[in-house]
Amino acid sequence: MTLSEFKESIKHSNPPGEINHLLQALWYDAKGDWEAAHDLAQKINTAAGSWIHAYLHRKEGDLGNASYWYHRANQPVCKKSLAEEWEEIAKELLN
């Protein structure tokens, strides 16, 4: 799936069946369902899961918690816009 196809899927009512939980978390976030995105992200015990978790807490405004999760993800605390970070994570996961 390309980034364009992934973004296009956000218009639908359910995430594409072929995407993993990491991408599902980003999909739900893009749909405005922070809770569903967070529920998925916190169950994924990988660096990528921690990165999404960090992004979600930054979006929420909880920068202390976000910082903790960036550290767990081995990522610097993001200074980009939320939209830019979302796209960066999505690109990484789709590759």
DRENLUMKOL-286628 format. One record per atom (N, C-alpha, C): chain; residue in one letter; x, y, z; atom name. Coordinates in Angstrom, 3 decimals. Layout:
{site A, a, {X, Y, Z}, CA}
...
//
This chain:
{site A, m, {0.848, -1.172, 0.000}, N}
{site A, m, {0.000, 0.000, 0.000}, CA}
{site A, m, {0.897, 1.239, 0.000}, C}
{site A, t, {0.533, 2.205, -0.825}, N}
{site A, t, {1.283, 3.456, -0.870}, CA}
{site A, t, {0.730, 4.426, 0.169}, C}
{site A, l, {1.474, 5.489, 0.412}, N}
{site A, l, {1.005, 6.512, 1.334}, CA}
{site A, l, {-0.290, 7.132, 0.813}, C}
{site A, s, {-0.353, 7.371, -0.472}, N}
{site A, s, {-1.576, 7.944, -1.061}, CA}
{site A, s, {-2.779, 7.026, -0.865}, C}
{site A, e, {-2.587, 5.745, -1.073}, N}
{site A, e, {-3.666, 4.776, -0.873}, CA}
{site A, e, {-4.089, 4.730, 0.592}, C}
{site A, f, {-3.109, 4.793, 1.483}, N}
{site A, f, {-3.406, 4.786, 2.912}, CA}
{site A, f, {-4.225, 6.015, 3.288}, C}
{site A, k, {-3.797, 7.173, 2.809}, N}
{site A, k, {-4.542, 8.403, 3.098}, CA}
{site A, k, {-5.954, 8.341, 2.509}, C}
{site A, e, {-6.083, 7.787, 1.336}, N}
{site A, e, {-7.391, 7.647, 0.690}, CA}
{site A, e, {-8.315, 6.742, 1.515}, C}
{site A, s, {-7.738, 5.733, 2.168}, N}
{site A, s, {-8.538, 4.787, 2.950}, CA}
{site A, s, {-9.212, 5.452, 4.143}, C}
{site A, i, {-8.719, 6.603, 4.538}, N}
{site A, i, {-9.277, 7.307, 5.696}, CA}
{site A, i, {-10.692, 7.793, 5.408}, C}
{site A, k, {-11.048, 7.864, 4.152}, N}
{site A, k, {-12.408, 8.268, 3.766}, CA}
{site A, k, {-13.438, 7.182, 4.065}, C}
{site A, h, {-12.971, 5.954, 4.264}, N}
{site A, h, {-13.869, 4.833, 4.505}, CA}
{site A, h, {-14.208, 4.718, 5.996}, C}
{site A, s, {-15.204, 3.923, 6.305}, N}
{site A, s, {-15.647, 3.807, 7.702}, CA}
{site A, s, {-14.836, 2.802, 8.510}, C}
{site A, n, {-14.083, 1.933, 7.846}, N}
{site A, n, {-13.246, 0.956, 8.544}, CA}
{site A, n, {-11.857, 0.947, 7.931}, C}
{site A, p, {-10.844, 0.614, 8.745}, N}
{site A, p, {-9.494, 0.560, 8.186}, CA}
{site A, p, {-9.367, -0.601, 7.202}, C}
{site A, p, {-8.452, -0.482, 6.252}, N}
{site A, p, {-8.230, -1.593, 5.323}, CA}
{site A, p, {-7.853, -2.858, 6.086}, C}
{site A, g, {-8.367, -3.982, 5.646}, N}
{site A, g, {-8.120, -5.243, 6.334}, CA}
{site A, g, {-6.681, -5.693, 6.320}, C}
{site A, e, {-5.920, -5.241, 5.339}, N}
{site A, e, {-4.551, -5.733, 5.199}, CA}
{site A, e, {-3.515, -4.942, 5.997}, C}
{site A, i, {-3.908, -3.898, 6.715}, N}
{site A, i, {-2.901, -3.127, 7.456}, CA}
{site A, i, {-2.724, -3.668, 8.875}, C}
{site A, n, {-1.518, -3.516, 9.380}, N}
{site A, n, {-1.202, -4.009, 10.725}, CA}
{site A, n, {-1.710, -3.038, 11.797}, C}
{site A, h, {-1.541, -3.421, 13.051}, N}
{site A, h, {-2.043, -2.610, 14.162}, CA}
{site A, h, {-1.375, -1.243, 14.237}, C}
{site A, l, {-0.114, -1.154, 13.843}, N}
{site A, l, {0.577, 0.134, 13.856}, CA}
{site A, l, {-0.123, 1.115, 12.916}, C}
{site A, l, {-0.359, 0.662, 11.694}, N}
{site A, l, {-1.045, 1.521, 10.731}, CA}
{site A, l, {-2.495, 1.760, 11.120}, C}
{site A, q, {-3.116, 0.778, 11.740}, N}
{site A, q, {-4.484, 0.979, 12.220}, CA}
{site A, q, {-4.521, 2.115, 13.245}, C}
{site A, a, {-3.529, 2.177, 14.112}, N}
{site A, a, {-3.480, 3.256, 15.114}, CA}
{site A, a, {-3.405, 4.612, 14.416}, C}
{site A, l, {-2.565, 4.733, 13.403}, N}
{site A, l, {-2.484, 5.993, 12.657}, CA}
{site A, l, {-3.786, 6.280, 11.918}, C}
{site A, w, {-4.401, 5.233, 11.384}, N}
{site A, w, {-5.668, 5.381, 10.667}, CA}
{site A, w, {-6.740, 5.951, 11.602}, C}
{site A, y, {-6.865, 5.352, 12.785}, N}
{site A, y, {-7.869, 5.842, 13.736}, CA}
{site A, y, {-7.569, 7.265, 14.178}, C}
{site A, d, {-6.294, 7.580, 14.360}, N}
{site A, d, {-5.942, 8.952, 14.713}, CA}
{site A, d, {-6.384, 9.914, 13.615}, C}
{site A, a, {-6.123, 9.561, 12.369}, N}
{site A, a, {-6.511, 10.415, 11.247}, CA}
{site A, a, {-8.033, 10.576, 11.167}, C}
{site A, k, {-8.766, 9.585, 11.636}, N}
{site A, k, {-10.225, 9.655, 11.655}, CA}
{site A, k, {-10.746, 10.476, 12.846}, C}
{site A, g, {-9.827, 10.902, 13.719}, N}
{site A, g, {-10.232, 11.685, 14.880}, CA}
{site A, g, {-10.572, 10.854, 16.098}, C}
{site A, d, {-10.231, 9.586, 16.068}, N}
{site A, d, {-10.518, 8.690, 17.198}, CA}
{site A, d, {-9.226, 8.435, 17.982}, C}
{site A, w, {-8.843, 9.437, 18.773}, N}
{site A, w, {-7.603, 9.365, 19.547}, CA}
{site A, w, {-7.612, 8.155, 20.478}, C}
{site A, e, {-8.734, 7.895, 21.113}, N}
{site A, e, {-8.822, 6.784, 22.079}, CA}
{site A, e, {-8.528, 5.439, 21.417}, C}
{site A, a, {-9.138, 5.176, 20.269}, N}
{site A, a, {-8.889, 3.905, 19.575}, CA}
{site A, a, {-7.434, 3.814, 19.145}, C}
{site A, a, {-6.885, 4.932, 18.660}, N}
{site A, a, {-5.475, 4.953, 18.256}, CA}
{site A, a, {-4.575, 4.666, 19.449}, C}
{site A, h, {-4.859, 5.296, 20.560}, N}
{site A, h, {-4.049, 5.110, 21.770}, CA}
{site A, h, {-4.177, 3.693, 22.302}, C}
{site A, d, {-5.384, 3.159, 22.307}, N}
{site A, d, {-5.583, 1.782, 22.780}, CA}
{site A, d, {-4.729, 0.804, 21.981}, C}
{site A, l, {-4.680, 0.982, 20.681}, N}
{site A, l, {-3.853, 0.111, 19.841}, CA}
{site A, l, {-2.367, 0.336, 20.119}, C}
{site A, a, {-1.948, 1.592, 20.125}, N}
{site A, a, {-0.523, 1.906, 20.281}, CA}
{site A, a, {0.039, 1.385, 21.597}, C}
{site A, q, {-0.713, 1.496, 22.663}, N}
{site A, q, {-0.162, 1.094, 23.961}, CA}
{site A, q, {-0.042, -0.422, 24.105}, C}
{site A, k, {-0.641, -1.175, 23.197}, N}
{site A, k, {-0.534, -2.634, 23.228}, CA}
{site A, k, {0.636, -3.146, 22.376}, C}
{site A, i, {1.279, -2.256, 21.634}, N}
{site A, i, {2.353, -2.659, 20.722}, CA}
{site A, i, {3.700, -2.350, 21.368}, C}
{site A, n, {4.369, -3.387, 21.825}, N}
{site A, n, {5.626, -3.218, 22.566}, CA}
{site A, n, {6.836, -3.278, 21.646}, C}
{site A, t, {6.858, -2.350, 20.692}, N}
{site A, t, {7.990, -2.216, 19.778}, CA}
{site A, t, {8.383, -0.749, 19.730}, C}
{site A, a, {9.526, -0.467, 19.123}, N}
{site A, a, {9.952, 0.927, 18.962}, CA}
{site A, a, {8.926, 1.706, 18.141}, C}
{site A, a, {8.387, 1.089, 17.094}, N}
{site A, a, {7.394, 1.762, 16.261}, CA}
{site A, a, {6.116, 2.054, 17.058}, C}
{site A, g, {5.703, 1.113, 17.881}, N}
{site A, g, {4.541, 1.331, 18.730}, CA}
{site A, g, {4.773, 2.467, 19.712}, C}
{site A, s, {5.988, 2.525, 20.250}, N}
{site A, s, {6.339, 3.615, 21.168}, CA}
{site A, s, {6.359, 4.957, 20.449}, C}
{site A, w, {6.800, 4.962, 19.190}, N}
{site A, w, {6.826, 6.202, 18.425}, CA}
{site A, w, {5.409, 6.730, 18.215}, C}
{site A, i, {4.492, 5.847, 17.837}, N}
{site A, i, {3.101, 6.267, 17.664}, CA}
{site A, i, {2.535, 6.741, 18.999}, C}
{site A, h, {2.858, 6.029, 20.049}, N}
{site A, h, {2.400, 6.396, 21.394}, CA}
{site A, h, {2.904, 7.792, 21.747}, C}
{site A, a, {4.174, 8.075, 21.437}, N}
{site A, a, {4.755, 9.397, 21.689}, CA}
{site A, a, {4.011, 10.468, 20.906}, C}
{site A, y, {3.816, 10.203, 19.622}, N}
{site A, y, {3.096, 11.146, 18.760}, CA}
{site A, y, {1.712, 11.447, 19.339}, C}
{site A, l, {0.996, 10.417, 19.761}, N}
{site A, l, {-0.357, 10.606, 20.283}, CA}
{site A, l, {-0.359, 11.451, 21.555}, C}
{site A, h, {0.623, 11.226, 22.440}, N}
{site A, h, {0.675, 12.035, 23.665}, CA}
{site A, h, {1.096, 13.469, 23.364}, C}
{site A, r, {1.945, 13.649, 22.349}, N}
{site A, r, {2.287, 15.016, 21.933}, CA}
{site A, r, {1.036, 15.698, 21.394}, C}
{site A, k, {0.265, 14.996, 20.601}, N}
{site A, k, {-0.972, 15.548, 20.052}, CA}
{site A, k, {-1.936, 15.920, 21.174}, C}
{site A, e, {-1.967, 15.078, 22.195}, N}
{site A, e, {-2.838, 15.311, 23.345}, CA}
{site A, e, {-2.377, 16.523, 24.161}, C}
{site A, g, {-1.112, 16.883, 24.025}, N}
{site A, g, {-0.557, 17.989, 24.798}, CA}
{site A, g, {0.194, 17.549, 26.038}, C}
{site A, d, {0.348, 16.246, 26.232}, N}
{site A, d, {1.064, 15.698, 27.384}, CA}
{site A, d, {2.534, 15.497, 26.987}, C}
{site A, l, {3.293, 16.587, 26.990}, N}
{site A, l, {4.663, 16.551, 26.481}, CA}
{site A, l, {5.605, 15.732, 27.346}, C}
{site A, g, {5.370, 15.683, 28.648}, N}
{site A, g, {6.199, 14.857, 29.523}, CA}
{site A, g, {6.060, 13.386, 29.185}, C}
{site A, n, {4.836, 12.933, 29.024}, N}
{site A, n, {4.575, 11.545, 28.671}, CA}
{site A, n, {5.090, 11.266, 27.255}, C}
{site A, a, {4.891, 12.208, 26.344}, N}
{site A, a, {5.390, 12.045, 24.981}, CA}
{site A, a, {6.905, 11.872, 24.993}, C}
{site A, s, {7.582, 12.657, 25.778}, N}
{site A, s, {9.049, 12.582, 25.869}, CA}
{site A, s, {9.500, 11.190, 26.308}, C}
{site A, y, {8.810, 10.640, 27.284}, N}
{site A, y, {9.115, 9.286, 27.752}, CA}
{site A, y, {9.000, 8.286, 26.604}, C}
{site A, w, {7.909, 8.387, 25.825}, N}
{site A, w, {7.690, 7.438, 24.741}, CA}
{site A, w, {8.642, 7.659, 23.580}, C}
{site A, y, {9.047, 8.905, 23.309}, N}
{site A, y, {10.070, 9.131, 22.285}, CA}
{site A, y, {11.364, 8.438, 22.690}, C}
{site A, h, {11.700, 8.544, 23.955}, N}
{site A, h, {12.906, 7.874, 24.457}, CA}
{site A, h, {12.796, 6.356, 24.255}, C}
{site A, r, {11.663, 5.774, 24.591}, N}
{site A, r, {11.453, 4.328, 24.405}, CA}
{site A, r, {11.507, 3.931, 22.937}, C}
{site A, a, {11.147, 4.863, 22.060}, N}
{site A, a, {11.150, 4.596, 20.619}, CA}
{site A, a, {12.507, 4.856, 19.977}, C}
{site A, n, {13.463, 5.339, 20.780}, N}
{site A, n, {14.768, 5.741, 20.242}, CA}
{site A, n, {14.620, 6.816, 19.173}, C}
{site A, q, {13.716, 7.744, 19.420}, N}
{site A, q, {13.452, 8.864, 18.514}, CA}
{site A, q, {13.657, 10.171, 19.276}, C}
{site A, p, {14.156, 11.193, 18.580}, N}
{site A, p, {14.221, 12.503, 19.246}, CA}
{site A, p, {12.807, 13.052, 19.424}, C}
{site A, v, {12.640, 13.902, 20.408}, N}
{site A, v, {11.347, 14.563, 20.584}, CA}
{site A, v, {11.090, 15.380, 19.319}, C}
{site A, c, {9.959, 15.162, 18.729}, N}
{site A, c, {9.644, 15.766, 17.431}, CA}
{site A, c, {9.330, 17.249, 17.574}, C}
{site A, k, {9.881, 18.027, 16.667}, N}
{site A, k, {9.625, 19.469, 16.625}, CA}
{site A, k, {8.811, 19.855, 15.388}, C}
{site A, k, {8.518, 18.880, 14.534}, N}
{site A, k, {7.728, 19.120, 13.323}, CA}
{site A, k, {6.262, 19.292, 13.697}, C}
{site A, s, {5.470, 19.676, 12.708}, N}
{site A, s, {4.030, 19.742, 12.945}, CA}
{site A, s, {3.513, 18.317, 13.160}, C}
{site A, l, {2.368, 18.217, 13.772}, N}
{site A, l, {1.766, 16.903, 13.982}, CA}
{site A, l, {1.480, 16.220, 12.657}, C}
{site A, a, {1.013, 16.982, 11.672}, N}
{site A, a, {0.721, 16.402, 10.351}, CA}
{site A, a, {1.993, 15.859, 9.706}, C}
{site A, e, {3.082, 16.585, 9.833}, N}
{site A, e, {4.355, 16.120, 9.264}, CA}
{site A, e, {4.841, 14.860, 9.959}, C}
{site A, e, {4.694, 14.818, 11.279}, N}
{site A, e, {5.132, 13.623, 12.003}, CA}
{site A, e, {4.252, 12.424, 11.657}, C}
{site A, w, {2.948, 12.631, 11.583}, N}
{site A, w, {2.036, 11.542, 11.215}, CA}
{site A, w, {2.468, 10.948, 9.881}, C}
{site A, e, {2.743, 11.817, 8.906}, N}
{site A, e, {3.140, 11.353, 7.580}, CA}
{site A, e, {4.490, 10.640, 7.619}, C}
{site A, e, {5.410, 11.159, 8.411}, N}
{site A, e, {6.726, 10.514, 8.550}, CA}
{site A, e, {6.586, 9.105, 9.113}, C}
{site A, i, {5.778, 8.955, 10.140}, N}
{site A, i, {5.561, 7.624, 10.730}, CA}
{site A, i, {4.896, 6.704, 9.710}, C}
{site A, a, {3.859, 7.198, 9.048}, N}
{site A, a, {3.151, 6.388, 8.059}, CA}
{site A, a, {4.098, 5.926, 6.955}, C}
{site A, k, {4.914, 6.827, 6.431}, N}
{site A, k, {5.880, 6.458, 5.388}, CA}
{site A, k, {6.807, 5.365, 5.872}, C}
{site A, e, {7.321, 5.521, 7.075}, N}
{site A, e, {8.232, 4.523, 7.653}, CA}
{site A, e, {7.559, 3.166, 7.759}, C}
{site A, l, {6.327, 3.146, 8.213}, N}
{site A, l, {5.618, 1.878, 8.399}, CA}
{site A, l, {5.198, 1.237, 7.098}, C}
{site A, l, {4.966, 2.039, 6.086}, N}
{site A, l, {4.535, 1.501, 4.788}, CA}
{site A, l, {5.713, 0.968, 3.968}, C}
{site A, n, {6.915, 1.345, 4.334}, N}
{site A, n, {8.110, 0.849, 3.590}, CA}
{site A, n, {8.480, -0.542, 4.014}, C}
//
